[in-house]
Amino acid sequence: MEFHLFHNDKKTWKDELILALLIFVWLLCGSLLIVYRPSFFFAGTSVSVCFGVLLVLLGVMFIPGLVYRLLTNEKRK
């Protein structure tokens, strides 16, 4: 299995799938933290909401990378 840092090919469909799942998990966890506002042992509701906002921003930040990876896959000849 070859690893190419700057080369994108059809063999890396697992990478796009993993990235899409991570984005979905980050958005889901972040939105749940924002909606339910839980308080943990040392963290109050404001800390959990801020962490939820950070998770949502992290998920949104990786969406253009996923779109780029999906659009620049090379076709096999």
Secondary structure, DSSP 8 states (H G I E B T S, - for coil): ----SS---GGGHHHHHHHHHHHHHHHHHHHHHHHH----SS--HHHHHHHHHHHHHHHHHHHHHHHHHHHT-----
